[in-house]
Amino acid sequence: MASCFEVILVCCILVLPFLYETSRTFRYYFKFFVYCFGVLFVATMVMPIIAMRPRNVKNFVLGSWFCQYISPLVGLRWELRGREHLENDSACIIVSNHQSSLDVLGMFELWPVIEKCTVVGKKEIFYAWPVGLAAWLCGMIFIDRGYSESARSVLNNATQKLKDNKVKVWIFPEGTRHNTGEIHPFKKGAFHMAIKSQLPILPVVFSSYYFLSAEEKRFDSGRILVTTLPPISTEGLGTNDVEELIQRTRNAMCEVFHAVNLENQTYLAR
C-alpha cells in the first residue's frame, strides 16, 4: 500500500507541469526557485575545492562552468559579441547595466572567457551563506554602499594588487537594479577608480530583459545579447574628467542598448 509521502509525490508530479503551463505566476516563482537553488547547490558543491585556494579570482571560473547549466533550465540564452575585448589579458574596469539578479547568470557565461575577473558587490551578500562565503573565497570585493568613503578606500586598496595581477574588476555603476528598458544614471565610484589607477573602462551591455516583469509576475524564455564595447582609455585623465568620462561611457552603452533591443524585437517578430 502506498505511503502518504508517495501519494503526495505522485500528486506533485502530476500537478506541477499543469501549474507550470497554465499559471504565469507559478512559472515566475518556480523559475526563480530553480535559479536560486541552482546557485546555492553549486556554491555548496564547489566550496571544498575553492577553499584550497581562497581569494583566488579563478575560482569564479570553476563555479561558472557548473552554473552555466542553470540558464537553459529557466529558458535563457546568452549571445556574446565583442569577445575579443574580454579575452585581452590586461586589467581594466568592466562596467555594465544592472537589470535583475539574473545578471549573475550572464556573468557566469562570461567568466570562462575573461578567466581573471572579480566583482564589486554590497557587503550584505557576504552574509547570504553559502553563496556569500563562496563569493568571498572567489575574491569578490565587498563594500558598504552606505559609507562612500569606506567603499572608496576598499576599492583603492584593492586596485594596485588587481592591476599587478592583470585582474579585471566588474562594477555595476547604476548601483541598483532597474528593469525599465533604460540605462539609468551612473554613480562615480567606478570612474574614480579607473582614473586613479589609469585603467581603461570596458563597457558591457546586456540587452533588455523583455521576458521578465516583477509587476506582472512574468518570467518567459528569452534571448539576451551581451555586447562588449572597445575599451575607453583613461590615460592622462584626472578627477576633473570624471563627469565627461561617465557621460562618454553611458552614451556609448545607451546607443548599443537601444540598437540591440531593436534587433531583438525584429528577431522576435519573425
N, C-alpha and C positions, 0 to 999 in steps of 0.2 A: 504493500500500500504506500502510495506516495506521501512523503512528509509534507508538512506545511511549507517548509522552505522551498521544496521542489515545485509545489503548486504556484507559489509566488514568483519563482524564477521563470516558469513557463509563461505565466501571465505577462511578465515584463517583456519577455522575448517577443510575445505576440503584439503587445500594446505599443512598445516603443517605436517600431517602424511606422505604425499608423499615426502616432502623435508627431513624429518627425516630418512626415509628408503632409499632414493636414494642419498643423499648428505652427505658425511663424514664430510665435513667442517661445514655444518649446524648442524649436530648432535654434533660435538665438542663444538661449541659455545652455542648450546641450553642446553646441559648438564651442562656446567659451569654456565649458567644463572640460571638453576634450583638450582644448588648448592649454588650460591651466594644469590639468592633471598630467599632460604630456611633459610639460616643462618641469613640474615637480618630480616626476618619475626619472627623467634624465638627470636632473640635478643630484638626486639621491644615488643613482646608479654610478655616476662618474666621480662622486666625491672621494672614494678611496684612492682613485688614480690621480686626480688633480692635487690631492693633498700631499703627494710625493714631491711636487714642485710648486709650492704655494707662491701666490702673487706673480705667476708666470702668465703673461697675456696669451701665450699659445694654448693655454688650457681652454680658452674660448673656442678654439677651432675644434677640439675634441668634442665638446658639448654640442657644437653646431652640426657636426656630422649626424648625430642622432636626432637633434631637434628638427632637421630638415624634413623628416618624415611626418611632422605634425601638419604642415601646410596642406598636403594632399588630403589628409583626413578631414579637414574643415573646408575643403573646396577652394583653396587659394593657389594661384600660380604666379610666380615671380619671374619677370623677364629683365635681365640686366643689360644695360647699354653703357658704353664707356668703360668697359672692364679694364682697359689698359691703364687708366688713371689710378685704379685701385691696386694694380699689380706693381706699380712703381715702388721700389724698395727704399723709401725715404720717409722721414717723419713729416706729418702735416696735421692740421686741424680739420677734421671732417665735420661739416655742418649739414643737417638735414631737417626737413619739415617733420612735424610731430602730430599725427592724426589720431593714433589709438595705441593701446598697449600691443596691438598686433604688429606694430613697427618692429618689435623684437623678432618676429618670425622673418621679416625681411632682412634683418641684420644677420640672422643665422644663415641666410643664403649667401651673404657677402663675406663672412669671416674666413671661410676656407680660401677665398680669393685674396683677401688682404693679408692673412696669416698673422701679422703682428699689429693688433689694434686693441685698445681698451676703450671704455666708455665712461662718461661722467654721469652720475645719477644722484638722486636725492638720498640722504642718509637713511631715510625710513626703509628703503629697500633692503638694507643690511639685516634688519630685524625680521624680515619675512623668510625665516628659515624653512626648508633647506636651500631655497633659491638664493637668499641673501648671502649665506655662508659660501655657497658655490661661486657666486659673483665675486666675493672678496678673494677667494682662492685663485680666481682668474685674473686678478689685478684690477678690478673695477675701482674707479676713484669716486668716493662718496663725499658729497658736500652738503652743508647745511644751507639751504636756499634762503632761510630766514635771516642769515647773517652774511651779507655780501662780502664784507672784509675778510671774514674767516674763510669763506668759499674761495675768494681770490687768492688768499695765502696758500691754501691747499693746492690749488692749480699751479701756482707759480713754483712751489717747491717740487712738484712732480715733473714740471716741464723739461728741465735740463736732462734728467735721467732718461725720460722718454725720447728726447731728441738724440741723445748719445746712442741709444739702442735702436734708433730708427723705427719707433713705435708710433702709429697713428692714434689720435685721440678723437673719439666721436662725441659730439655735443649737439643737443637739440636747442638751438638758440631761441626758439619760441617759448621755451620753458614749460608751458602747459599744453596738453593735447587739445587740438582743435580739428574736428572733422566737419568743417563747414564749407569745403570747396574752395578755400582761400589759404594763402600763406600769411600768417599774422606777423606783426612787428617783431623784430629780433631784440633780445637783450644783448648787452655789450660784452659780457664776460668772455665768450669765445674769441672775440675780435681783439680784446685787450691782450689775451693770452697769445694769440697769433703774432701780434705786432711786437710784444715784448720779447718773444723768442725768435722773431723773424722767420717763423714757419709759414708756409703757404696755407691758404684756405682751400679745402677741397669740397665743393658743394655736391650733395647727393639729394636727388629729388624723387620722392615716392608719388606716383600718380594718385588721383583722388580715390578714396575708399567709397565708391558709389554703391557698393554692395552692403554697406554697413550703416545702421541707424539705431542709436540707443533709444531715441524717442519712439520710433516705430517698432522697436524690438525686432529688427530685421538683420539677419546675417546670412546673405546668399553666397553663392560661389562667385569668384571674381578673378580678374587678371590685373596684376599690378605691374606697371612699367617702372623700373628703377633706373634712373639716368644719373650717371656720374659726369659732372662737367669738368672741363680743364681746370687745373689749379689756378688760384688767384694769388699772385706774389704779394708779399708784404715787405720785401726788402726795401730798406730806406724809409719806411713809414714810421711815424711817431704817434703819440697819443692823440694829437690833434687831427689825425686822419681816420680815427675810429668811425665816426659817423659816415664819412664818404665810403669807407670800406664796407660797412654794413649795408648801405644803400646799393652799392655796386653788386654785392653778393646777392642780396634779396631780389633785385631787379632781374638778374640772370636766372635765378631759381624760379621766379614767378613766370617768366617768359616760357621756360621749359614746362613748368607745371600746367599751364593753360594749353600748351601745344599738345602734350601727351594725353591730356584729358579729352581734347577734341578728337585725337586719334582713337582713343578708347571708345568714345561714343560712336564713331564711324564703324569700328570693328564690331561693336555690339549690335549695331543696326543691320548688319548683313544677314 
